[in-house]
Amino acid sequence: MELEVKKWGNSLGFRIPKDLAAQLRVQEGTWLEVLLTDDGLLLKSKRRRSRLNIEDLLENLGTMEEVDWGEPQGQEVW
């Protein structure tokens, strides 16, 4: 497959055809890691974690029951 490199603002870019994007499971918003190899460029999809704030994390935490861990077995202080 051949792709034409075109000017995109101050950079260069190319388009991934729809059929190839579907095979690669690449869609808008997918991050790619670009590696320079002896043969050229290697593109790898990269999973990025979404950034959550503390409220989002606590919202899904729910409530927890108290756990009885039993009597101390050593020098623990309860």
N, C-alpha and C positions, 0 to 999 in steps of 0.2 A: 504494500500500500504506500502510495506517495502522498505527502501533504505539503501544501505550500505555506511557507512562513511569510507572514504579513506584519506590517507595522501596526501596533496597537498602542496609541498614545506615544510615550517615549520608549516603549519596549517593543519586543517582537513576540509574536504568538502564532499558534496554529489551532485549528478547530479539529475536534475529535468527531468523526462521523457518528450519527445516531446508532447505527448497528454495532459499531465497535464499542461505543460507550456502554451499550446494553450488555454486551458480552463481558466487558471489564467491570460491570457494576459501578460505573462512574456516572455521577450526576452533578448537577449544579450544586456547588458548595463542598464537593469532595476535595480534600487536600491531597496533593501529590508531593512525594519526596523525589527530588531530581538528583540523580547520581551521575557523575562523570566517569565513564569507563574507558578502557582502551578502544572499544568499538564505537563509542559515541555516548549518547545519553540513555539512561535507564530511568523510567518513571515508575514509581511504586505508590500505590494508594496508602495514605497514612491516616490512621484513626486518631481523631483528636477528642479529648474529653471536653464536654461542655462545662463551662464554668458555672458553678452553682454558688449562691450566697448562703449564709448560715440559716436564713429563714427557710429556704427551700429544703435544706438538709434536715432541719428539725421538724418540718411539716410532715415528712414521711417517716419519722422515727417512731411516732406513736408512744404508747406508755409501756413500761416494762414492769414485770412483777418482781418483788423482792426475792432474792435467792438465798436460801439457807445453806451455807457452805460447811456447816458442822462446827464442832469444837476445834479450837486451835490445836495444832499438832506439834508445834515447836515453840519458838519464842515470839510468835506473832502477838501484837497488841490489838485488841478489838475495841 
